[in-house]
Each structure stands twice: as C-alpha cells, then as structure tokens.
C-alpha cells in the first residue's frame, strides 16, 4: 500500500512539474538555511563538552565593586591557588595558568621551513591541567609539567617547528630570548570546539624561576590580571553553594584589609564560551547565548515560511484535483486513504527537498566561517545533524502536509466530479491570507533587524573615536630595561624615513583591548577610601598626543621624560573627581597606587574611546614610563606605500635581530573589536534576503489560488469594459493590506529585540521610524512585483476562454 502511495505521489509530482519545482525550491532553501544554522548553533553549544569532567570544572573569577559599578575579570590574584590549597583542601584539583604572548625561537628548525622565530601563546601551568582537560598523548605524559624548563607541544605546533611531531621530542626552544625549554611531550591537537588550545604549554616551575620576566609576583594580593587564571575540579558530590560561601570568606580574608571590595565567584566551564563579561584570553572565540537563540529562531522562522509556501501552493493546486478526488471517493476511497495519499506526496517532496538541501549545504559550508566561528572545513553529517534531519523530515511533512491533506480529503464526491469546488470547501481564503501575513511579518522582522545591524556597524566604522586612527602603523617593540635600551634609537631611525610623519612610543595605542586599572590618590589624599573608583592607565611619550591628534581642553602635554613626573587626565576623570572645570585640574598632584612618586597634572584631554564602543569611557591617567613602552605608533604620510612598510621592518630587524617582527594598521586592529557584530549583521542580511525570496514564492502561491477562484469574475469585468490596469489594481490592493498588517505585527517585535541588541553598545544609533518604513516599503515593492506579474497575465487573458462554460 505504501509503495502504491509513493508511486502515485511521484506521478503527481512529475505531472505537475511547475508547481512541484516551486515547492521543491522553497522547501530546499528553507531546509538548507535551517540546517546551516543548526550546524552553527550545535557547534557553539558543543564547546568543551567533550571533557569527561565537564560538569565539575569551574573557573574562579573576580568581581571588583566600585561606587556605582563593577569590573569583571577572568583572572585572580597570584597567591590565590596556594591559598585555595590551604583553605579549601576538599577541591580535587587546583590548576593555575598564566597565558602570555611570547617569542619562541627554534634553533633546530625544520629545514624546509625558513622561519625560525614565532609569536606564540605560551601557557604556564601544572600537571593537573590534564586532570581537568582531556588530551591524547602522542609522546610523554603530564609529569613533563612538573619539571623546570619543560614544554609540551600539540601535534600542529610540533610539525610546524620541527617537520614532524616524532622529531620534536628532546628538541630545544628559546622563549622570550631568555629561557631554554626542552620539548618533553606531545599531545594531539585540541578539538576545534575547545576554548583551551594548548599549542605550547610550559611547566609552572619555569614561571616561578623566571617570575620577574613575566611580572609574576606570587605574594601580590593587590593586582589582578586576566592572564593569570585558576581552574578547579569539584568532587561530583561536592555542594557548589558551600564552595561559593567558602570563597566569599576567603575573599574577605585576603582583600578587605587591602581596601579593595573584591568578590570571588565560581564560573562553570559551561559558561566560559558564552559569558562575555569576563572575556577569554586563551581563545577569542566567544558568543552570547542570546545570539545562538536568535540564530535558532531565524532557522525556525524560515522553516515555517517554507511550510507556509507548501500549504499555499498545495491548496491552490487542489483546484485542479477535484475530479481525481471525486473518482477516488466514488470508487470507495476512504478519507483516511486520501489523507495517507496526500501525506505520501508531501513526504516524497520534503524528502527530495532535503536531498537538494544537503547538496546546497555541502556547497555553502566552506564559506560559513565568514559569518560564524565555524572552522574552515566543518563536518556536516554527524550524529546530531542526522537526528535534526530526521526530526525536520517528520515535522515538515506534518506541518506542510496536514492542512492540504484535510482539505483535499474533505471534498464531496458530487461537487468534485462537477468541478464545483469552491473557496469554502478549500478551507477559505482567510486561512491562506493569515499564512501570508505570517510570512511577511517574519520577512519584515528580519529586514528591520538587518537594517538596524547594518546601520549600527556603519555608525561604528565612521564614529569619531576622539583621535586620528588613519594611516597609523603599529609595531610591537621590546621594552627597554637597564641592560637593553634601544627603543629611542628605533624611534629616531624611523623619523629619518621621508614617508613617516611622526612616531610615538607607548604602552598601547589610544583604542585597544588594554584595561589596565589601578587605585590612585589625588591632590594629597593618602587614604584609599577617599577615591572610590579606579583609573585606567596608559604610558606614553610626549609625542603621543600630537601623533594621534588628541585634543586638549585645558593645559598641554607633559615634557619628555623616562619616568613619571607629570600626567595628563581625561574629561571623565575631571567629572568623577567633582572638579568644577578642566582648568581646576591643572597643577594638582596625582599618584597611581603602585607608584611611589607624585605627578603634576599638566593637561586634560577631551574624552576618546579607549576600548570599544560597547563600553563607557573610564577615568584615565596618561604619563611617561619608558620601561612600559611596548608599541611604536607610526603616522604615515599620505603617499606612503608598501616600500615604506618594508623599510620599517628592515630598520626593526637591524636593531632587533633577535626579535620577532609584528605590525599592523591601527584601523584594522579596531575593526577586530566588532568581528562578532559584523558577522551577525551579515547573517541578518543573508537570511533577510532569503526570507524575501521564500515570501515571494508563498505569495505567488496565494495569488495563484485567488486568481484561480476568480477566473470568471475577471472575464466578466473585461467584457463589461474593465481595463487591464484596473483589474491588476483591484486584485493587488488586498495584498497591500496584508503587508501592512504584517508590518504592524513585525514592528513591535523587531523594536523589542533590536533595542535589546543595541543595549550592548554604549554608543549606538537611535531606532528611528525611517528604518521601519524602509522595511515596509521593500516588502511592499517585492509583493507588488510578485502579484503584478501574475495579475497582469490573468488580466490580459481572453475572456472567451473563461466564460465559454457559461
């Protein structure tokens, strides 16, 4: 019986090629879109779930409370791991790690590889790291991390350094031009859905023996850096709430006496990939749960739109199936059998659409990484994907085929044989109109989201950051010390090049991911309780302000100095200190918490954006401190080309032959702050366009149904003298109402979601009525084109053909 149903279904599909092809196209696009979004969402949700202790691993994070705000930091104070071992011995494992970017030299490099210097992320950690995070050992074991000057590489890094991982064991690496490491173990590469890419691990005793080189003070409870993190492993029976209470007590014990209102929290491993408050210095691939929810909803919406298309086209197609249904009923066909036959046709069409969709996804998948965190070559047919396809096949068959099956099986035999099926027997026009409203509401919802996201990203790209970022080439420079003082020489050599306008040395550029903060004292105050907020710090030479075109609202730049004698503050600092004006800050004394010397405020600069536009401008102190200069900001002349960049690199390599050269343009660095939002904007654009295509297909089905019901009416109107334009207008105006109704449904929903998305940015656009009006106009234009073509064909038809039966 089932085989017979499928045979008849196939014949019907072949006989009605045009309608079947439109259905196939709509369903294929819908399923392909949903499948791509499912693969993306499933990949993001799978991060780190492969660790066997996944549910029992936590990161300890720090919250620092201020008067009206809080700062969140993924790091902890350096002595915390040792304190945990003493105060909380019930923890199964305590894993400290310090992540740092460092230069790695490979003396015995792979002969086929000309590179012998690399810039790598190095993680100092203990052997217990692998008690928490699973790895496959190719050579050696975790005890390698108990030995000083020992390193563990993953397969990819070992192959890159030495040609093959087998050759790596026993080889030596030079870290930061100061430490010799020996490769004692190799592990398989971490899975791509891991936030812990352990490319190069160094033993913790190595860090302890070279603490000054990495600014690691094992006794300093005052400082907190996101680079130093601590992970713990719970016993499965351990009470998380009880551990949390113990952490509260531990924070009071070590922080209250230091005048800092700090809290320690437990962050589950399952939250690390999604909680952007704390960031992730080990791996920048993060995504908010709300973003994944949005992607999942888009996938569901598009599947619903594809199902609505099928329903509209199938019920329109039912007009030509009346006699077939009538004959089947007269010959004894039951309603259950007719429903089964209709579902068989739907199932076959959905199955064929799914096959086509898989082909589309295979073609599109290599490009998905452009708008997601997916790897370049993801795997499609995994266990979860097959389950999704199975559920989608059943759901789409029931959703798409249910209504048409009930309508077709409900025909009365006499009316069907006389071809007298009418609107009432087909379920009525209002149902299909409602479905079209749903489609266009979804399409306009996505369009509004697209317009808002694109406009916000355009605003960000063109926003006035308070400094000049154009044509600034940023070179990473080794910091000076008592034995090595070359950074000033490098600056002078660069200034001799004709295409270089100016050069400034600093800890970082005006807008970066640096959030270095400290307590401070102002105008003679020595009590930490007098100043209730911290200051952000930047260290820069005297040319910093001219190089980036920072604007002074009072005073001027300080004189050149190797040490901190004078300082410049920003407008926010003046306001937070409660000073009447910027001029009142000039000449006052100020001191950063960890520094002994007081500085005189020489100037106040207009606020500029120090991080991203998501965040408010914080109080800031800029002063000189030569040992903390890590970048050279090079302002290029307008005519500077690639040859100038080559000359800069040559000067660097001549002066620093032992160091790795790293450089990039400042505007490119700033653009990286918004990669996630740019990708999301691209997703909106792609799927908004797709939703319009699918809506147009559905509208075509609805128009076909309507005009099929009114063939004779059109003929009568033409006989009575109606013009083609008049007929087109008569049948188009109904759909204008549908689009407007859809807009009224979509607009408030879009406003709610996009207002919530924009709240992530401190600096953002306003949700103007113009954006919403544009979305409605686009929907109206596409609807009128779709309707107009079909209505025009019906209007120019010969009325004799439609009225000859009368």
N, C-alpha and C positions, 0 to 999 in steps of 0.2 A: 504493500500500500504506500509506504513512504517513498519507495523508488518511483512509483507511478506519479505521486505528487510532484517529485523533483523533476521528472521528465516533462510533465505538463508545464511546470513553472519555467523550465528552460525554454520551452517552445514559446510561451508568452513573452519572455524577455527578448527572444530573437525576433518575434513578430512585431513587437513594439520597440524597435531599436532606438528611436529618438528619445522617447520618454525614459527608457531603461538607461540610456547613456547619460542623460541629465541626472537621473537618480544616482547612478554609479559615480559620477563626478562629484556630486555633492557629498555623498557618504564617504567617498575615498578621501576627499580633502578634510572632512570633519574628523574621521578616524586617524588619519595621518597626523593632524595637528595635535589631537589629544594624546596620541602615542608619543610624539616628541616631547610634549610637556610632561607626560608621565615619566619618561626616561630621565628627564632633568630633575624632577622633584624626587624621584626614587633615589637618584644618585646623591642628592644633597642630604636626604634623610639617612642615608646609609653610612655617613661619615663615622669612622672609628667603632662601628658596631661589631666589627669582626674580632675585637679583643675579647678573650674569654671572660675577663673581669670587668667588662664594660659597665655593668650596673653598679660596681662597687668602687670605681675610681673617681676621685674628686680633686679639683684644683683649689688651693686656698688662695683667695683674692683679698684685696684691701680696699676698703672704702674710707676715705678721709672726709670728715664732715666739716663744713665751714658754716658761716653765719646763716646764709640763705641757700646753700648749695652743697653738693657732694662731688668729690672726684673719685672715679673708679679706676683701679689699677690691677692688672693681671698679676703683678709681682708682689713680693713680700719683702720685709726687712731681711737682710742677710743672715742674722743669727736665728731666725725662726726655725729652720729644720732641726738644729741642735736642741732648741727649747722644746720642740714637739717630742723629741726622743725622751726627754726628761719628764715633761709634764703629762704626756699622753702616750704612755708605753703600749696601750691597747691597740694602736694602729699597726696593721700588719706590715706595712712598708711606707717609708717616707723618702721621697725622691726629690732632691733639689736639682735644678738645672739652670745654667746660665747660658743664654744664647747670645752670640756676638758675631758680627761680621768681621771676618779676618782674612788677611792674605795668606795663602798657602803656596809654598814653593815645592816643586817636585824635582829633587836633584837627579834621580834615576828615572826620568820620564820615559814614556812610550816613544820609541824612536820615530814612529810615523806621525807623532803629534808635535808640531813646532812650539806649542805653548808649554811653558814651564812655570808660569805664575797664574794663580787663580784667586778670585774673590769668592769665598765660600762662607756659608753659615756654619759656624762651629758651635756645638753644644757640649758643654762640660757637664757631666752627670755621673751618677754612681751605677754600680752593677744592678741595683734594684730597679733601674729603669726598665729592664726587660722582664721583671716580675709583674709590672703593670702593663707594659705594651708588648704584644706578641711579635716575634720575629722568627724567621727561618735562618738558622746558622749555616753558612756555607763553609766557614773555617773558623776555628777558635770558639770561644764561649764568653758569657757575660763577665767572668772573672778578669777579663782583659781590662775592665774599667776600674779595677782595684789597684792597678799597677801605675806608678807615676810615668808620665811621658808615653802613655799608650793610647792608641787610636783604633776606632772601629769604623770601617767604611761600608757603605752599601755597594751592591754589585755595580750600579751605574757609575758611581764615583771611582771605584777601583778600576773599572775598564777604561774610564776616561783618563785617569792618571797614568796607568801602567800597561795599558793594552789589553789586559785580561785580569780578572779577579784572582786567578791562580797565581799570577806573578806578583800580586800585591803583598802577600804575607812576608813579613820581615823587612819590607822596604821602609825608608825614612821620608818624613815630611818636615818641612820647616814652616812653623806657624809664627806669623807676625814678625818675621826676621829675627826671632829671639829664642824660640823653643823648638827643639828637635823631638818629633813624635815618631814612634815606631808603630807600623800597622801590625796589630796582633790578632785581628779578627775581621771577618767579612760576613755581612748579613744580606739576605735577599732584599731587593728594593721594597720599600713600604708600598702598600696598595695605593692607588690613585685617590681613593676616598679616605685619606688619612690626614689629620691635622698635625701629624708628627713625622715629617720627612727626615728621617735620621741619616742624612748623607754622610756627615762626618761627626762622630762622637769622640770626645777626648775625656780621659779619666778625671774625676773630680780632684784627686790628689795633685794633678798637674796644675789646676787652677789655684789650689791652696799654696803651692810652691811658687807661683808667679802672680800673686794677688795684686801687687801694685801695677802690673802691666795691664790688668783688666779692671782696675778700680774696684776691686773686691775687698771689702773690709768685713771680716767675719764677726766683728763685735759692734758694728754700727746699727743701732736700732732706729736712727733718725731718718735715713734715706730709704726710699722705696723705688725700685726700678722695674719696669715691666719685663726687662731682660732676665731678671732673676725670679724664677717661679718655683713653686713647691707643689708636688702632687702626692696624694696619699691613697693608700689602699685600705678599705674597710674589711673587716670580717663580715661575711654575709649576715650574721645575726646581730651586728652592731646597730645601735639606735642612733640614727643620724641626728635627731633632735638633741640627744645628750651630748654628742660630739660638738654640735653647734654651741651649746651652752658652755662647754669647756673652753671653746675658742674665745667666747666673749670674756670669760675670766682671764684667759691668757693675754688678750689684748689690753685689758685694764692693768694687768700686772706689769707689762713692759712699755705701754705707751702713755698712760695717764701721767706718770711722773715726768715725762719729757714734754709736757704741754701740748700734746697732739691728740686730737679727737679721732682716733682711728679704730675701725672695726674690722674684724676678720670674718669672712664668710666662706662657706663651702659651696663650690660651684661644680655640679655633676659634669662628668665627661660628656654627657648627652647634650649639655647646654653650650659647650665651648664653641661649637661651629656656628651657633645662632645668636649668641649674646654679644652684640657689637659694642656694648658699653665698655667691656674690658679689652676688646681687641685680641689679636693673636699674633705675637711677634714671631712665632715659629712658622706660621704659614698664613698668608694674607687672604686665603680663600674662605670668606665668611659670607653668610647670607642670613637675613632675618626670616623668622618663621612666617611673618606676615607676607613676605614676598612669595614664599612657597604656597601659602594659602591662595594668594592672588593668582598664581600660575595654575594651580589646580582648578580654581573656579573658572578661569578662562577656558581650560580644557573641557570642563563640564558644559559650559555655555555653548561652546562650538559643537559638541556632540548633540546637544538639544536642538540647535539650529539645523543641523544635518537631518535629524529625525523629523523635525517640522517640515523640512523640504519634502521628504519622502511622503509624509502624510498628505500634504497639499497636492503633490503630483499624482499620488495614487488615487485620491478621491476624485481628482479631475479626470483621471484615466478611467474611472469607474463608469463614466457616462457612456463609454463605448463597449462596456462589458455586460450591459443589461440583458441582451438576448442570450449570451452564454450562460449567465446565472439562471435565467428563466428555464432554459432547456435542461440544465442540471437538476433544477428543482422538480420539473415535470417528470423527469426520468427517475425520480426517487432520491435525489441527493439530499442529505440531511444538512442542517445548518452547521453542525459540528464538522462535517466533512468539508463544507465550503470554507469554514474558518481555518481548518488544517491546510487546505489547498492554498489559501491566501497567505498563511504564515510560511508555507514552504517556499512560495515565490519570494517573500520578504527575506527569509533566511538565506536563500541562494544569492540574492542580490547583495545582502550585507556581507556574506562570506566572500563573494567576488570583490566587493569594495575593500574588504580587509586585506586581501591578497595584493590588490593595487596599492593600498595604503602602505603596506610593509615595503613594497618596492620604492615608493616615494620617500619613505623614511630612510631607507638604506642610501639613497642618493643624497638626502639632505643632511644626514647625521654628521659627516665630516665637517660641516660648516656650523654646527650647533654651538661650538665653543666660542663663536664670535659674540653670542649673546647669553652665555652661561659660563659656569665654572667647569663644564664637562671637559674631559681630556680630548685630545685631537682625534683619537680613534676609539670611540667608545664601543662597547659590545651591546648589541641590540637584544638578541634572543636569549635572555637569561630567564631563570625560573619565575621571577616576579613579573617579567614582561609577558610571558606566556599566560600566566594567570590573568593578567589585565586583559589580554586579547580575548581570552575565553569569556570573561565576565562582560566585556564590551560586546562580543558577538551575541550573547544571550540578551543583554539589556537593550541593544539597538534593535534586535529582531522584535522583542516585545513592545518597545516604545514606538518603533516606526510602523510595525505591522498590526498592532492591536486595534486602533481606530478604523483603518481601512477594512480590516477583516470583518469587524462587526457591521460596518456599513454595507459592504457587498453581500454578506450573508443574510442581511435583513430585507433584501428586495422581495416584493411579492411576485410570484411567477407570471400572472397575467400582465401586470404593468411592465415587467421586464421584457416579456416577449413582444409587447406592442411598442417597446422603446419609449415608454411614457414615464420613465424615472425622472423625478423632479428634485428640486432643492431640498424639500422636506425629507424625502426618502434618503438623500445623501447625507443627512445629518445637519443640513442648514449651512448657509454662508457664514453666520456669526462665529461659528467654531473656527473656521479657517481664517476669518478676519482676526480673531483673537490670536491665533498662532502667528500670523504675520506681524501683529503688534509686538508679540514677544520677541520675534526675530529682530525687528528693527530697534527695539528697546536695548537688546544686547549689543547690537552693532553700534548704536549711538553711545552706549555706555563705554565701549572700548574706544570709540573715536574721541570722546571727551577726555578719557584717560591719556590717550596718545597726544592730543593737543596740549594738555597740561604738562605732561612729562617733557615733551619736546621744547615747549616754551620755557620751562624751568631750567633745562640744560642749556638752552641758548642764553638765558639770563646769567647762568653761572659762567659760561665761557666768555661772556662780554662784560662781566661785573667789574666794577672798579675796586680793586683789592687794596688800594691805598698806596701802591708802589708800582714801579715800572718793571714788568716782567719780560718785556720784549727784548729779543737778541741778547739774552744773558746766558752765557755758557758756564756751567757749574762743574768744577774739577775738584775731586776729593784729594786732599793733601794730607800727608803725615804730619801730626802735630809736633811742634818743637819741644825739646827738653834741654837740660843743661849740657848734654853731650852732642846734640844734633839740632842745629839752628840754621835751617835752610829756607824756611817759608818766606821770609822777607826778600831773600835773594830771588826766589822764584817770582815773586810779585814784580820786582824791578825788571827782571828779564822779560816778562810779559808786556810791561808798559813800553818796552822798546819796539814792539811789533807795531807797524803802521796801522793795521786794521783793528787795533784794540783801543777803545776809548777810555776805559778805566778798569781798575781791579780793586776788589775789596776782599779781605780775609775775615772769616767769621766762624763761629761755631755752627751756624746754619744760615740758610737764606731766609728772607722775611717770612715766606709761607712754606712750611714744611710739616712733617709729622712729629717734630720735636715738641714735647710738652714738659720740658724740664722746669720744675717748680721748686720753690723753697719758701720758708718763712723769711721775714725780713723785719728790720727796725727802721723807724723813720723819725727824723728830727730829734734824735737823742733818746728815744724810748729804748729801754733795755728789756722790758717785760714782754714775753711772747704773747701775753693776754691782751696787750694794748692793740695789736693788729690782728684782726680776726679772719683775715683772708691771706692766701699765699700770693706770690708773684711768679710770673713766668720770666725766664731769663734768656737772654741772648748775649753772646760775647762777640764783639766786632771791633774792627779798627775804625779810625776816624773817617775813612773814605766810604764807609758803609752807607751813610745817609745820602750822599750825592750819587753813589753808584746805582742805588735803587730808587732815586728821586723821592725820598721820604720828605714829607712837608712838616716844617716846624711851625707850631702855633705860638711858641714862646721860647726865648733863649736861642741857643745854637748847638752845634756839635761840639763834643769834647776834643781836646788836643790828643795827638797820638801818644800812646804810652804802652809799655809792655804789661803793666799791672793796672789794677782797678783804682783809679784816683777820682774820676768823675763819671757821671752816669747821665743817661737820657731816659725819661719815662714817657709813657703814652697818656693820652687823654683819659682813658678809663682809670688809670692809676690815680690821676688827679681827682676824678669824681669820687672814687671809692674812699680816698683819704679825707674827703669832705672839704677840700680847699675851695675857696671862693672862685679862683680863676687859675689858669695855667701859669700866669706870671707869678702867682704866690708860691709856686713850687720851686722857682729858680733860686739857687743859693742854699736851699735846705739840704740837710745831711741825710743820707740813707745808707743802710748796710744790709747786705744779703746774709742770711742766717749762718751759713757755713764759712763766711769770710770774716777775718779779724778787723780789716780796715774799713773806715767810714769813707763814703764818697760824697762829693758835692753834686747836686742836680744842676747840670749845665743847660739842659733844654727839655722841651716837651714836644713830642712829635704827634701829628694827627694819627688817630687810630688807623691801623692797617690790619688786614686779615692774616693772623699768624699761622693758622692751621687750615681748616676747610670752612666753607660757608655753612656747614651744618652747625657750627659752634659759635658761641658768643666770643667777642674779643675780651680777653682777660687782662688784668693789670700786668704791666711789663716793665722790666728794668733792662736796659742795654748798656753794657760797659765793656771796657777792654780787659782782656786776659789772654795773652798770647799763647799760653800753653793749651788753651781750649779752642784754637783755630783749626777747623777740620775741612773747610771748603774755601775755594777761591771762586768768587763770583766775577766773571769776566764779561764786561759790557762791550759788545762788538759794534763796530761801525756798520752802517747800512750796506756798504759794498763788500763786507767780509764774506768769503766763500769757504769752500772745503779746504783750500790750501792753508787758510789761517788756522783751522782746527788741527790740521796736520802739524803745523809749526808749534802749536801749543803742546801737542803730545810729544814732539821731539824735545822741546825745552824741558818738559817734565821728566822724560826718560833719561836725559843727560844729567839732570840734577839729582834724580832719584832712581838710579839704575836698578836698585834692589826692590823697588815697589811696583805694585800693580796699578795700572792706569785706569781710572774710572771717570767718565764725564758724561754729561747730558745737558739738554737745554732746560731751563727753569720752567717754561710754559708746559713742556712735556711732563715734567715731574708733578706739576699742579694738576694736570689733566688726570693723572692716575688716582687722585683722591676720589674721583667720581666715576670710576670704571663700572661699579655696580649699578649706579643710576643710569649711566649711558646704555648699559646692556638692557636694563629694564625698559628704557624708552624705546629701544629697538624692538623688544618683544611686543610692546603695545602697538608699534607701527605695523609689524608683520601680521599680527593676529587681528588687528582692526581692519586691515585691508582684506584679509581672508574672510572675516565676518561679513563684510560688504558683498563679497563675491557670493557667499553662501546665501545671504539675504536676497540677493538679486535672483538667484536660482529659485528660491522659495516663492518670491513674488511672481516670477514667471509662471510657476505652477498655479498660483492663486488666480492670476489673470486668465490663464487658460481655462480654469474652471468657470470663472464668472462669464467669460465671453462664450464659452460652450453652452451655458444656460440661456444666453440672450441672443443667439444667432438670429432667430426670427424677429425679435424686437429691433435689432439693428437693421434687418431687411425692411421692416415696416417704416422705420424712421427715414431710411433712404428713399423709399417710394413716396413718402409724404414730403420730401424735399430737404431733409436734413443734410448739412454739409459734412465733409469728412472731418474738418476741424471741430465742428460742433459735437460730433459723435465721440471723437477722441477726448474732448474736454469732459463730456458727460460721464464717461467711464473712468477718467483719471482722477476726478475730484474726490471720489470716495477714498482713494488710496492716499491722497494728501492728508485727509483726516486721520487715517491710520498712522501715518508717520508722525503727525503732530501728537497724537495720543501716546505713541511710543516714546516720543521725546519727553512728555510730561512724566512718564514712568521712569525713564533713564536719568533725567537731570538731577533729581534729589539724591538718588543712589550714588551717581558719579560724584556729586558735590561732597557727600559724606566721605567716600573712600579717598578722593584726591586731596581733600582738606587734611585728612589724617596723614597721607603720604608727605604732603608739603610741610607738615609739622616737624619732620626730621631735619629741616633746614632752618637755621636762624634767619638767613637772608633768603627770601622767596618772593615769587610773584603773587599777585592778587588773583583770585578766581573771578574774573570778570564775566559779565553776561555775553560779551563778544565771543569768547571761546565756546560757550554752549550754543550760541546762534550759528556759528560756523559748522558745528557738528550736525545741527538740524538741516542746514542748507545743503550740506554734502549728501545727507541721507535723502532729502527731497529730490535733489538732482538725479541721483542714481535711480531712485524709484521712478521718476518721471521718464527717464530714458528707457528703463525696462518695460514700463507699462505702455509708453507711447508707441514703441515699435510694434508690440503685439496688437494694440488697439487700432493702430493705423492699418495693419494688414486686414483686420476684421472690417474696418470701415470702408475700405476700397473694394471689398469682395462684391460680386454680382448678387443683388438681392433676389434675383430669379432662383438661384441655387438654394437659397434658404427658405423660400416661400412656396416652392412647387408642390409640396405635400399638402398645402392648404387649399 
